[in-house]
């Protein structure tokens, strides 16, 4: 993924999920998992912001500009608000643990070459595919909320828009 400098700030150019896939295919596993994790994290924060702004527009500024989002707390928030189910929550937590395990072992392998620090290609591929599935699931839920805000308000969607 290309990074562009603009007015003293760095900006990623392009689709983050596509950038993660490209990095994975080219063997840049740390970059791939970092981008994929960030993409999932972003979609979770987006869903929280959308749901809260729809439920209580007076808090929009707080949810868009002041609230801090972290991966596990965002997953818990989405689960508690019934935006994701228990299985989806568990998969998000599992992906976060797997991502941490893979990244930490890859970095540790550079300093301590021990058998327990190895990461297999198949383990990485399985984890990456699971992450992509979660990313697309969250993106789809965001699209659903945008097109059907009643979903977040706890109402049944209008079948005849």
Protein Blocks (a to p, Z undefined) as FASTA:
>chain_A
ZZddeehiacdedjfklmmmmmmmnopaklmmmmmmmmmmmmmmmmmmmmmmmmmmmlmm
mmmmmpccdfklmmmmmmmnomacfklmmmmmmmmmmmmmmmmmmmmmmmmccfklpccf
klmmmmmmmmmmmmmmmmmmmmmmmmmmmlmnopacdfbZZ
